[in-house]
Amino acid sequence: MSTRPRRVAKTQALQNVQVPRASGSDVKMGDTDEEYEDANSETEKDDEDSDGSQYGSKGKGKKRNGGQALASGSEQSPKRARNSPSIHDIGEEESEKAEATDTTTVQKPLSRLHRLGTGYFSRGVWRSKKKTNSGTRGFGKLKRLLDVPLEVFCNILEYLGPLDLLNLTRTSWDLHEVIVSRQMKRVWQASLAEVDVPPLPDKVPINEVQLASMLFGNICQSCGASTAIKIYHDHLLVYLCKSCLNSNLTNNAIILSEFGRDVAKDKILLGLLPSSGRGKYLIPDFEDLIKEYLATRPGSEERQKWIQNKSAICSAVYDYAVRLHQWRYSKTCEKRLETRNASADRRQSIEEKLSELGYSREEISACYSRTVMPTCSRSYDSLVNQPRRLTDRIWKTISRDILEYANAARTMLRTRKKKSDLLGFFKSFCDGYKKEHEGVDAKFNFGDFLQLSSVKTILENNDIVTIPDTLIQELAIEVPAIMEDRAHSLEAECKALVNSRREELGLLAFGSVPAHEGGTDVSSTEIRNVPTTNCPLLAASTTFAAHIDWSRRDLRFQTMMGSYFDKLYPDSTEYGRQPCPWITPEYQQEYAKTSEEILEGLGLPFNVTAEHMDKISRSLICKTCKKRSMLWLSTEWSWMEWVRHYEAHKSRLEGKADIKFKVEEDKVEA
């Protein structure tokens, strides 16, 4: 006896299940054997001209290597008939008969699915080949399933959904041949009806197996690759990926031109087959339509009946595609509603668990608020609002992160409450200081107040919920003393900063006037009695850079101080702009160098006041820009705008701008 590599003999129960397909059977999947073969090829997808098939070659239980798909119309290797015996089970004489049977099988025309071409950019084409297992593969635990009587087996399958039935057919060849047989039509109809799929009309030229594969397979029926992007084209009665769809659709004129001018002129064919729009048709279906059309005699009654039949089929396909679209839309709405309900149940369950752990309703709501938790609210929301109901296993996984967010929300709320209590205390101190100093505000805002060591200690302690009275008493003594000397200390700090930076740049001290070289009439009315200052904070060459309203600005000393202390406290600690604590500003060194270059050219002292330069800025003009007839040059610029204009000339490598008084230009012109 020859050693067989694996068991291929079927059990007696399986042989009883696979009864012969009699023509008088009550349950039929199609009218002819060719349609039955189409039904099998739809679900099994053993395309030998396409890669990524659900099954391998006829070897039972053996996986098939993935490879590049053959183009439409290419030659295929001969394959054994589906129900022909295996070579291992027959002798040499019987094997010759089987080979002869195989030869006749190859001569059968290929189905429409076998003739679909594979797109060049299909994922099934570029998929790498996997190693196949050359060993045997038995039935395993599914072996006992084949011993079940046919009626009981059908009743079991009726409880499965269409996708479950498709997956079951892909487990083994033997189960595949049983489930996709015509005797199982009632099972497929019941499975599709369970998910409310519209009943398949008689005029639509596909069966229930093909319909289930088209609606639930999620696999391209040409290349066999799973499609991530859903592209539905139900009127074509096939499910293809984007690449294969573009490869198998073509314009009707291209196909009609291959069959002669007489066929190309007959436009009646265009209304006998569903199209995807813009005159594009599925190539295998359109070729079959033309061949059937040519098989009838022109002007005969047979052709008229054929046209009426095809027209009725086309209308039925379009109507059924509309019903499938409505069914898919209703299923999408049901899924959205179910997702929304599951997310609401999950959120409610999580909030109930947090309430059991002692968190208040305000603390739970604060976890979603971006004003309370601007960085954590999105992460918390992604854990809570998910379309999966809460289970003990899920809660065990996410409870750690959920409790961290809840504790952070509790801390933020307690800190905000303590800040609100301190704000009332700070307002009373500011009002008292303003009355004592004749309406002058203190140079000490609420941001500086929160930076006090005693206040920071209370705010950082999460165990303290309310402000203790001892802290209020300490602050009543400490804050007035700080407010009293605050203005002098800040001014001294800025003066020391300016002097140190000027010394680093090597700039001259204030009060020195350089020698005049350009013959400027210093005695003119414009520069006579020039006001100067010994305070570097008020000089025209002094500006600071501060971050105000989330932007960096060049500011004078008075403007910079006003940005910090014009509004000492906010209206609320929850909303509105909060005052920033005092931060030592940056001295603008480039601005100082540019300003003194301009002052030197004008013959003015370096310690001239910024207020005076703003007054005489209207009397300045740029001779460099005037020579270029730049009439857009504004004569209403401030002193800081003139400095920026001078810097712009230097940045463009055009040399220094020649900024002079207008009175000098009048003298030159005279």
C-alpha positions as CSV (number, residue, x, y, z in Angstrom):
1,M,0.0,0.0,0.0
2,S,1.2,3.5,-0.8
3,T,1.8,5.8,2.0
4,R,-0.5,8.8,1.7
5,P,0.8,12.1,3.1
6,R,-2.5,13.0,4.6
7,R,-6.1,11.8,5.0
8,V,-8.2,12.6,2.0
9,A,-10.9,10.0,2.3
10,K,-14.1,11.5,3.6
11,T,-16.2,10.1,6.4
12,Q,-19.5,8.4,5.6
13,A,-21.4,11.2,7.2
14,L,-19.8,13.8,4.8
15,Q,-20.6,11.6,1.8
16,N,-24.2,11.6,2.9
17,V,-24.2,15.4,3.2
18,Q,-22.8,15.9,-0.3
19,V,-25.7,14.5,-2.1
20,P,-25.6,14.6,-5.9
21,R,-26.9,17.9,-7.4
22,A,-30.1,16.7,-9.0
23,S,-31.8,18.8,-11.5
24,G,-35.1,18.4,-9.7
25,S,-33.9,19.6,-6.3
26,D,-36.2,22.0,-4.5
27,V,-33.3,24.2,-3.5
28,K,-31.3,25.6,-6.3
29,M,-28.4,28.1,-6.3
30,G,-28.6,28.6,-10.1
31,D,-30.1,27.3,-13.3
32,T,-26.9,25.6,-14.7
33,D,-23.8,24.0,-13.4
34,E,-21.8,26.9,-14.8
35,E,-23.6,29.2,-12.4
36,Y,-22.9,26.9,-9.5
37,E,-19.2,27.0,-10.4
38,D,-19.4,30.8,-10.3
39,A,-20.9,30.6,-6.8
40,N,-18.1,28.4,-5.6
41,S,-15.4,30.5,-7.2
42,E,-16.9,33.6,-5.6
43,T,-16.5,32.4,-2.0
44,E,-13.5,30.1,-2.4
45,K,-11.7,32.6,-4.6
46,D,-9.2,30.1,-5.9
47,D,-8.2,32.5,-8.7
48,E,-5.2,31.0,-10.5
49,D,-4.9,34.3,-12.3
50,S,-5.0,36.4,-9.2
51,D,-3.0,36.5,-6.0
52,G,-4.2,36.7,-2.5
53,S,-6.9,33.9,-2.9
54,Q,-8.6,32.6,0.2
55,Y,-7.6,29.0,-0.6
56,G,-4.6,27.3,-2.3
57,S,-4.6,24.8,-5.1
58,K,-6.8,21.7,-5.0
59,G,-4.5,20.1,-2.4
60,K,-6.8,19.7,0.6
61,G,-5.8,21.8,3.7
62,K,-2.7,23.1,1.9
63,K,-2.0,26.8,1.9
64,R,-1.2,28.6,-1.4
65,N,1.8,30.8,-2.0
66,G,1.0,34.4,-2.5
67,G,2.3,35.8,-5.8
68,Q,1.7,38.3,-8.5
69,A,-1.7,38.0,-10.2
70,L,-2.0,37.1,-13.9
71,A,-3.6,39.7,-16.2
72,S,-7.1,39.2,-17.5
73,G,-7.2,36.7,-20.3
74,S,-3.8,35.1,-19.6
75,E,-3.3,31.4,-19.8
76,Q,-4.0,29.3,-16.7
77,S,-2.5,26.0,-15.6
78,P,-4.9,23.0,-15.9
79,K,-6.7,22.2,-12.7
80,R,-8.5,19.1,-11.5
81,A,-12.3,19.1,-11.4
82,R,-13.7,19.9,-8.0
83,N,-15.3,16.5,-7.3
84,S,-12.7,14.4,-9.1
85,P,-10.8,11.9,-6.8
86,S,-7.3,12.6,-5.6
87,I,-4.3,11.0,-7.4
88,H,-3.4,9.3,-4.1
89,D,-6.7,7.5,-3.9
90,I,-6.8,5.9,-7.4
91,G,-4.7,3.7,-9.5
92,E,-2.7,4.4,-12.6
93,E,-5.6,3.5,-14.9
94,E,-8.1,5.6,-13.0
95,S,-5.6,8.5,-12.8
96,E,-5.5,8.6,-16.7
97,K,-9.3,8.9,-16.7
98,A,-9.0,11.7,-14.2
99,E,-6.5,13.5,-16.3
100,A,-8.8,13.2,-19.3
101,T,-11.6,14.7,-17.2
102,D,-9.3,17.5,-16.2
103,T,-8.7,18.2,-19.9
104,T,-12.4,18.7,-20.5
105,T,-12.7,20.9,-17.4
106,V,-10.1,23.4,-18.7
107,Q,-12.1,23.9,-21.8
108,K,-15.0,25.4,-19.9
109,P,-15.3,29.2,-20.2
110,L,-14.0,31.2,-17.3
111,S,-16.5,33.0,-15.0
112,R,-16.7,36.8,-14.9
113,L,-14.8,36.8,-11.6
114,H,-11.9,34.7,-13.0
115,R,-11.6,37.2,-15.9
116,L,-11.2,40.2,-13.7
117,G,-7.8,41.9,-14.0
118,T,-5.6,42.8,-11.0
119,G,-4.7,46.5,-10.6
120,Y,-1.0,47.4,-10.8
121,F,-1.1,49.2,-7.4
122,S,-3.1,46.5,-5.7
123,R,-1.7,45.4,-2.3
124,G,-2.2,41.8,-3.4
125,V,0.3,42.2,-6.2
126,W,3.1,43.6,-3.9
127,R,2.4,41.2,-1.0
128,S,5.4,39.1,-0.1
129,K,5.3,35.4,-0.5
130,K,4.7,33.4,2.6
131,K,6.2,30.0,3.3
132,T,3.8,27.2,3.0
133,N,3.5,24.2,5.3
134,S,4.3,21.1,3.3
135,G,3.0,18.9,6.1
136,T,-0.5,17.5,6.5
137,R,-3.5,19.4,7.9
138,G,-6.3,17.4,9.4
139,F,-9.8,18.4,10.4
140,G,-8.9,18.8,14.1
141,K,-11.9,19.5,16.3
142,L,-14.1,20.2,13.2
143,K,-14.0,16.5,12.4
144,R,-17.0,15.8,14.6
145,L,-18.9,18.5,12.9
146,L,-19.0,16.4,9.8
147,D,-20.8,13.5,11.6
148,V,-23.8,15.7,12.3
149,P,-26.9,14.9,10.2
150,L,-27.7,17.3,7.4
151,E,-30.8,18.8,8.9
152,V,-29.1,19.5,12.3
153,F,-26.0,20.9,10.5
154,C,-28.2,23.3,8.5
155,N,-30.0,24.4,11.6
156,I,-26.7,25.2,13.3
157,L,-25.5,27.2,10.4
158,E,-28.6,29.3,10.3
159,Y,-27.6,30.9,13.6
160,L,-24.3,32.2,12.0
161,G,-24.0,35.6,10.4
162,P,-22.9,36.0,6.7
163,L,-19.3,36.9,7.7
164,D,-19.2,33.9,10.1
165,L,-20.3,31.6,7.3
166,L,-17.7,33.0,4.9
167,N,-15.0,32.5,7.5
168,L,-16.2,28.9,8.1
169,T,-15.9,28.1,4.4
170,R,-12.3,29.2,4.5
171,T,-11.3,26.8,7.2
172,S,-11.1,23.7,5.0
173,W,-11.9,22.4,1.5
174,D,-14.4,19.9,2.8
175,L,-16.5,22.4,4.8
176,H,-16.3,24.8,1.9
177,E,-17.8,22.3,-0.6
178,V,-20.6,21.6,1.9
179,I,-21.5,25.2,2.8
180,V,-21.5,26.7,-0.7
181,S,-23.5,23.9,-2.2
182,R,-27.0,24.4,-3.6
183,Q,-28.5,22.5,-0.6
184,M,-27.4,25.3,1.6
185,K,-29.3,28.1,-0.2
186,R,-31.9,28.2,2.7
187,V,-29.0,28.7,5.2
188,W,-27.6,31.6,3.3
189,Q,-31.0,33.2,2.8
190,A,-31.7,32.9,6.6
191,S,-28.3,34.3,7.4
192,L,-28.7,37.4,5.2
193,A,-32.3,38.0,6.4
194,E,-30.9,38.0,10.0
195,V,-29.0,41.2,9.3
196,D,-31.9,42.7,7.3
197,V,-30.3,42.4,3.8
198,P,-32.9,42.9,1.1
199,P,-34.0,39.7,-0.5
200,L,-32.2,38.9,-3.7
201,P,-34.5,39.3,-6.7
202,D,-34.7,36.6,-9.4
203,K,-33.6,39.0,-12.1
204,V,-30.3,39.9,-10.4
205,P,-27.7,37.5,-11.9
206,I,-25.9,36.5,-8.7
207,N,-26.6,34.1,-5.9
208,E,-26.7,34.5,-2.1
209,V,-23.1,33.3,-1.6
210,Q,-21.8,35.9,-4.0
211,L,-24.0,38.6,-2.4
212,A,-22.6,37.8,1.1
213,S,-19.0,37.9,-0.2
214,M,-19.7,41.2,-1.9
215,L,-21.3,42.8,1.2
216,F,-19.4,41.3,4.1
217,G,-16.2,39.8,2.7
218,N,-14.1,43.1,2.8
219,I,-11.7,41.4,0.4
220,C,-11.1,42.5,-3.2
221,Q,-12.6,39.8,-5.5
222,S,-9.9,40.3,-8.0
223,C,-6.6,40.5,-6.1
224,G,-7.7,39.1,-2.8
225,A,-6.3,41.9,-0.7
226,S,-8.2,43.4,2.2
227,T,-9.4,46.9,1.5
228,A,-9.1,49.6,4.2
229,I,-11.0,52.3,2.2
230,K,-14.6,51.3,1.6
231,I,-15.6,51.9,-2.1
232,Y,-19.1,50.5,-2.8
233,H,-20.3,49.9,-6.3
234,D,-23.2,47.5,-5.8
235,H,-24.6,48.0,-9.3
236,L,-21.5,46.3,-10.7
237,L,-22.3,43.2,-8.6
238,V,-18.7,42.9,-7.5
239,Y,-16.5,44.3,-4.7
240,L,-13.1,45.6,-5.8
241,C,-10.3,47.7,-4.4
242,K,-9.6,51.1,-5.9
243,S,-6.7,49.8,-8.1
244,C,-8.5,46.8,-9.4
245,L,-11.7,48.9,-10.0
246,N,-9.7,51.3,-12.2
247,S,-8.1,48.4,-14.0
248,N,-11.3,46.6,-14.8
249,L,-13.4,49.6,-15.9
250,T,-13.0,51.1,-19.4
251,N,-14.9,53.3,-21.7
252,N,-17.6,51.7,-23.9
253,A,-16.1,53.1,-27.1
254,I,-12.8,51.2,-26.5
255,I,-14.6,47.8,-26.3
256,L,-17.1,48.5,-29.0
257,S,-14.3,49.4,-31.5
258,E,-12.8,45.9,-31.2
259,F,-16.1,44.3,-32.5
260,G,-16.4,46.4,-35.7
261,R,-18.2,49.5,-36.8
262,D,-21.7,47.9,-36.9
263,V,-21.5,47.1,-33.2
264,A,-20.0,50.4,-32.3
265,K,-22.9,52.3,-33.9
266,D,-25.6,50.3,-32.1
267,K,-26.0,52.4,-29.0
268,I,-28.8,50.2,-27.6
269,L,-26.1,48.1,-25.9
270,L,-25.2,50.9,-23.5
271,G,-28.6,50.7,-21.8
272,L,-28.5,47.0,-21.2
273,L,-25.7,46.9,-18.6
274,P,-25.1,48.9,-15.4
275,S,-22.3,51.4,-15.7
276,S,-20.2,53.2,-13.1
277,G,-20.8,56.6,-14.7
278,R,-19.1,58.5,-17.5
279,G,-19.7,55.6,-19.9
280,K,-17.4,53.1,-18.1
281,Y,-18.4,49.5,-17.8
282,L,-16.9,46.3,-16.3
283,I,-14.9,44.7,-19.0
284,P,-15.9,41.0,-18.5
285,D,-19.6,41.9,-18.3
286,F,-19.5,44.2,-21.3
287,E,-17.6,41.6,-23.4
288,D,-20.2,38.9,-22.6
289,L,-23.0,41.3,-23.4
290,I,-21.5,42.0,-26.9
291,K,-20.9,38.3,-27.6
292,E,-24.5,37.4,-26.7
293,Y,-25.7,40.3,-28.8
294,L,-23.8,39.0,-31.8
295,A,-25.1,35.5,-31.3
296,T,-28.6,36.6,-32.2
297,R,-29.7,37.5,-35.7
298,P,-30.3,41.2,-36.4
299,G,-33.9,42.2,-36.5
300,S,-35.1,38.8,-35.3
301,E,-37.7,38.1,-32.6
302,E,-35.0,36.3,-30.6
303,R,-32.9,39.5,-30.5
304,Q,-35.9,41.6,-29.4
305,K,-36.6,39.1,-26.5
306,W,-33.0,39.2,-25.6
307,I,-32.9,43.0,-25.4
308,Q,-36.1,43.0,-23.3
309,N,-34.6,40.4,-20.9
310,K,-31.3,42.3,-20.6
311,S,-33.1,45.6,-20.1
312,A,-35.2,44.1,-17.3
313,I,-32.1,42.6,-15.6
314,C,-30.4,46.0,-15.8
315,S,-33.4,47.8,-14.2
316,A,-33.5,45.1,-11.5
317,V,-29.8,45.5,-10.7
318,Y,-30.2,49.3,-10.4
319,D,-33.2,49.0,-8.2
320,Y,-31.5,46.4,-6.0
321,A,-28.4,48.6,-5.7
322,V,-30.6,51.4,-4.4
323,R,-32.1,49.1,-1.8
324,L,-28.6,48.0,-0.8
325,H,-27.6,51.6,-0.4
326,Q,-30.6,52.3,1.8
327,W,-29.8,49.1,3.9
328,R,-26.2,50.2,4.3
329,Y,-27.3,53.7,5.4
330,S,-29.7,52.3,8.0
331,K,-27.0,50.0,9.3
332,T,-24.6,52.9,9.6
333,C,-27.2,54.9,11.5
334,E,-27.9,51.9,13.8
335,K,-24.1,51.5,14.4
336,R,-23.7,55.2,15.3
337,L,-26.6,55.1,17.7
338,E,-25.2,51.9,19.3
339,T,-21.8,53.5,19.5
340,R,-23.3,56.6,21.1
341,N,-25.2,54.6,23.7
342,A,-22.2,52.4,24.5
343,S,-20.1,55.6,25.0
344,A,-22.7,57.1,27.3
345,D,-23.0,53.9,29.3
346,R,-19.2,53.8,29.7
347,R,-19.1,57.4,30.9
348,Q,-21.9,56.9,33.3
349,S,-20.2,53.7,34.7
350,I,-16.9,55.5,35.2
351,E,-18.5,58.4,37.0
352,E,-20.4,56.1,39.3
353,K,-17.1,54.4,40.2
354,L,-15.5,57.7,40.9
355,S,-18.5,58.8,43.1
356,E,-18.1,55.6,45.1
357,L,-14.4,56.5,45.7
358,G,-15.4,59.8,47.2
359,Y,-15.0,62.3,44.4
360,S,-17.6,65.0,44.2
361,R,-19.7,65.9,41.1
362,E,-17.8,69.1,40.7
363,E,-14.4,67.3,40.7
364,I,-15.6,64.7,38.1
365,S,-16.9,67.5,35.8
366,A,-13.6,69.3,36.1
367,C,-11.8,66.4,34.5
368,Y,-13.5,67.4,31.2
369,S,-12.9,71.1,31.5
370,R,-10.1,72.6,29.6
371,T,-10.1,75.7,31.7
372,V,-9.3,73.6,34.8
373,M,-7.1,71.0,33.2
374,P,-5.9,72.4,29.8
375,T,-3.4,69.6,29.3
376,C,-5.1,66.5,30.7
377,S,-8.8,67.0,29.6
378,R,-8.3,65.5,26.1
379,S,-6.5,62.4,27.5
380,Y,-9.2,61.9,30.1
381,D,-11.9,62.3,27.4
382,S,-10.2,59.8,25.2
383,L,-10.3,57.2,28.0
384,V,-13.9,57.8,28.9
385,N,-15.7,58.5,25.6
386,Q,-15.1,55.2,23.8
387,P,-17.7,52.9,22.1
388,R,-16.9,50.1,24.5
389,R,-19.0,49.4,27.6
390,L,-17.1,49.3,30.8
391,T,-16.1,45.9,32.2
392,D,-14.1,44.8,35.2
393,R,-11.1,44.0,32.9
394,I,-11.3,47.4,31.2
395,W,-11.6,49.3,34.5
396,K,-8.6,47.4,35.8
397,T,-6.6,48.7,32.8
398,I,-7.7,52.3,32.8
399,S,-8.4,52.9,36.6
400,R,-4.8,54.1,37.3
401,D,-4.9,56.9,34.7
402,I,-8.5,57.8,35.5
403,L,-7.6,58.3,39.2
404,E,-4.6,60.4,38.3
405,Y,-6.7,62.8,36.3
406,A,-9.4,62.9,39.1
407,N,-6.7,63.7,41.7
408,A,-5.3,66.4,39.5
409,A,-8.7,67.9,39.0
410,R,-9.3,67.9,42.8
411,T,-6.0,69.6,43.3
412,M,-6.7,72.3,40.7
413,L,-10.1,73.0,42.2
414,R,-8.8,73.4,45.7
415,T,-6.0,75.6,44.5
416,R,-8.4,77.8,42.6
417,K,-10.6,78.1,45.7
418,K,-7.7,79.2,47.8
419,K,-6.6,81.7,45.2
420,S,-10.2,83.2,45.3
421,D,-10.0,83.6,49.0
422,L,-6.6,85.3,48.7
423,L,-7.8,87.6,46.0
424,G,-10.4,89.2,48.3
425,F,-7.7,89.8,50.9
426,F,-5.3,91.4,48.3
427,K,-8.0,93.7,46.9
428,S,-8.5,95.2,50.4
429,F,-4.8,95.9,50.8
430,C,-4.5,97.6,47.4
431,D,-7.5,99.8,48.1
432,G,-6.0,100.8,51.4
433,Y,-2.6,101.6,49.9
434,K,-4.2,103.8,47.1
435,K,-6.1,105.9,49.7
436,E,-2.9,106.4,51.8
437,H,-0.8,107.5,48.8
438,E,-3.3,109.9,47.2
439,G,-4.5,107.7,44.4
440,V,-1.1,106.2,43.4
441,D,-1.2,102.4,42.9
442,A,1.4,100.1,44.3
443,K,4.0,98.5,42.1
444,F,2.9,95.1,43.3
445,N,0.3,93.0,41.5
446,F,-1.5,89.8,42.3
447,G,1.0,87.7,40.4
448,D,3.8,89.0,42.7
449,F,1.6,88.3,45.7
450,L,1.2,84.6,44.8
451,Q,5.0,84.3,44.6
452,L,5.5,85.0,48.3
453,S,7.0,82.0,50.1
454,S,4.2,81.8,52.7
455,V,1.5,82.0,50.0
456,K,3.2,79.4,47.8
457,T,3.5,77.0,50.7
458,I,-0.3,77.1,51.3
459,L,-1.2,76.7,47.7
460,E,1.1,73.7,47.1
461,N,-0.2,71.9,50.2
462,N,-3.2,69.8,48.9
463,D,-4.3,68.8,52.4
464,I,-5.2,72.4,53.2
465,V,-8.6,73.3,51.8
466,T,-9.2,76.8,53.3
467,I,-6.8,79.6,54.1
468,P,-5.9,79.7,57.8
469,D,-6.3,82.8,59.8
470,T,-2.6,82.8,60.9
471,L,-1.6,83.3,57.3
472,I,-3.9,86.3,56.9
473,Q,-2.3,87.9,60.0
474,E,1.2,87.3,58.7
475,L,0.4,88.8,55.3
476,A,-1.2,91.9,57.0
477,I,2.3,92.8,58.3
478,E,4.4,91.6,55.3
479,V,2.5,93.0,52.3
480,P,2.4,96.7,53.3
481,A,6.1,96.8,53.8
482,I,6.7,95.2,50.4
483,M,4.4,97.7,48.7
484,E,6.1,100.7,50.3
485,D,9.5,100.1,48.8
486,R,8.5,98.3,45.7
487,A,8.7,101.2,43.2
488,H,12.1,102.3,44.3
489,S,13.6,98.8,44.2
490,L,12.3,98.1,40.7
491,E,13.6,101.5,39.3
492,A,17.0,100.8,40.9
493,E,17.1,97.4,39.4
494,C,16.4,98.7,35.9
495,K,19.0,101.4,36.2
496,A,21.7,99.0,37.2
497,L,20.7,96.8,34.3
498,V,21.0,99.7,31.7
499,N,24.3,100.9,33.1
500,S,25.9,97.4,33.1
501,R,24.7,96.7,29.5
502,R,26.0,100.0,28.2
503,E,29.3,99.4,29.8
504,E,29.5,96.0,28.1
505,L,28.8,97.7,24.7
506,G,31.4,100.4,25.4
507,L,28.9,103.2,25.0
508,L,29.7,106.7,26.4
509,A,28.3,107.9,29.6
510,F,25.3,110.2,29.6
511,G,25.8,113.9,29.3
512,S,28.7,113.8,26.8
513,V,28.0,115.5,23.4
514,P,30.2,114.4,20.5
515,A,32.1,116.8,18.2
516,H,30.0,118.0,15.3
517,E,31.3,117.2,11.9
518,G,28.5,117.8,9.4
519,G,28.1,121.5,9.9
520,T,24.7,121.2,11.5
521,D,23.2,124.4,12.7
522,V,23.0,123.5,16.3
523,S,21.6,126.9,17.1
524,S,18.5,126.3,15.0
525,T,15.1,126.5,16.6
526,E,14.6,122.7,16.3
527,I,17.5,121.7,18.5
528,R,17.9,124.8,20.7
529,N,17.4,124.1,24.5
530,V,17.5,120.3,24.0
531,P,16.2,118.7,27.2
532,T,18.5,116.0,28.7
533,T,18.3,113.6,31.6
534,N,20.7,112.0,33.9
535,C,18.3,109.0,34.4
536,P,19.2,106.3,31.8
537,L,15.6,105.0,32.0
538,L,14.2,108.2,30.3
539,A,16.8,108.5,27.6
540,A,15.8,108.2,23.9
541,S,18.2,105.3,23.4
542,T,16.8,103.1,26.1
543,T,14.1,100.5,25.5
544,F,13.2,97.1,27.0
545,A,11.9,93.9,25.7
546,A,9.1,92.3,27.6
547,H,6.7,89.5,26.9
548,I,3.3,91.1,27.1
549,D,0.1,89.3,25.9
550,W,2.1,86.4,24.6
551,S,4.2,88.6,22.3
552,R,7.6,90.2,22.5
553,R,7.6,94.0,22.3
554,D,10.1,96.9,22.5
555,L,8.8,99.2,25.2
556,R,9.8,102.3,27.0
557,F,10.3,102.2,30.8
558,Q,6.9,103.8,31.6
559,T,5.1,101.6,29.2
560,M,6.7,98.5,30.5
561,M,5.8,99.4,34.1
562,G,2.3,100.1,33.1
563,S,1.9,96.6,31.5
564,Y,2.7,95.0,34.8
565,F,1.0,97.4,37.3
566,D,-1.8,99.2,35.5
567,K,-4.2,96.5,36.6
568,L,-3.0,95.0,39.9
569,Y,-5.5,92.1,40.2
570,P,-8.0,90.3,38.0
571,D,-11.7,90.2,38.3
572,S,-11.7,86.5,38.9
573,T,-9.1,83.7,39.3
574,E,-11.0,81.5,36.9
575,Y,-11.5,83.7,33.9
576,G,-9.8,86.7,32.3
577,R,-6.2,87.7,32.0
578,Q,-4.1,87.0,35.1
579,P,-1.3,89.6,36.0
580,C,2.2,88.3,35.4
581,P,4.7,88.5,38.3
582,W,7.6,90.9,37.8
583,I,10.4,89.5,35.6
584,T,13.6,91.5,35.0
585,P,13.3,92.8,31.4
586,E,15.9,92.7,28.7
587,Y,17.8,95.8,27.6
588,Q,17.8,96.3,23.9
589,Q,21.4,96.8,23.0
590,E,21.1,97.0,19.2
591,Y,18.4,99.6,19.6
592,A,20.7,101.7,21.9
593,K,23.6,101.5,19.4
594,T,21.4,102.5,16.4
595,S,19.8,105.4,18.3
596,E,23.1,106.9,19.3
597,E,24.4,106.6,15.7
598,I,21.4,108.7,14.6
599,L,21.8,111.2,17.4
600,E,25.5,111.5,16.5
601,G,24.5,112.3,12.9
602,L,22.0,114.9,14.1
603,G,24.5,116.5,16.5
604,L,22.3,115.8,19.6
605,P,23.5,114.6,23.0
606,F,23.1,110.9,23.8
607,N,21.1,111.7,27.0
608,V,18.3,113.5,25.2
609,T,14.9,112.5,26.5
610,A,12.7,110.2,24.5
611,E,9.8,112.6,24.9
612,H,11.7,115.3,23.1
613,M,12.7,113.0,20.3
614,D,9.1,112.1,19.7
615,K,8.2,115.7,19.4
616,I,10.8,116.6,16.8
617,S,10.5,113.3,14.8
618,R,8.2,115.1,12.4
619,S,11.1,117.4,11.4
620,L,13.3,114.5,10.3
621,I,13.7,113.1,6.8
622,C,15.7,110.3,5.2
623,K,17.8,111.8,2.3
624,T,18.6,108.3,1.0
625,C,15.0,107.5,0.5
626,K,14.2,110.9,-0.9
627,K,16.8,110.5,-3.7
628,R,14.9,107.4,-4.8
629,S,11.6,109.3,-5.0
630,M,10.0,107.1,-2.3
631,L,7.0,109.2,-1.7
632,W,5.4,106.6,0.5
633,L,7.8,107.6,3.3
634,S,5.7,108.8,6.2
635,T,6.4,112.2,7.8
636,E,4.4,111.2,10.9
637,W,6.8,108.6,12.3
638,S,7.7,108.4,15.9
639,W,11.3,108.2,17.1
640,M,11.2,104.4,17.5
641,E,9.9,104.1,13.9
642,W,12.9,106.2,12.7
643,V,15.2,103.9,14.5
644,R,13.7,100.8,12.9
645,H,13.9,102.5,9.5
646,Y,17.6,103.1,10.1
647,E,18.1,99.4,11.1
648,A,16.2,98.3,8.0
649,H,18.8,100.1,5.8
650,K,21.6,98.3,7.5
651,S,19.9,94.9,7.3
652,R,19.5,95.2,3.5
653,L,23.3,96.0,3.2
654,E,22.5,99.3,1.6
655,G,24.7,101.3,4.0
656,K,23.5,103.7,6.7
657,A,20.5,105.9,6.1
658,D,21.2,109.6,6.0
659,I,18.6,111.0,8.4
660,K,18.7,114.8,8.7
661,F,16.4,117.7,9.7
662,K,14.1,119.2,7.1
663,V,15.5,122.7,7.8
664,E,18.9,121.5,6.5
665,E,17.2,120.4,3.2
666,D,15.6,123.8,2.9
667,K,19.0,125.5,3.3
668,V,20.6,123.1,0.7
669,E,17.8,123.8,-1.8
670,A,18.1,127.6,-1.2
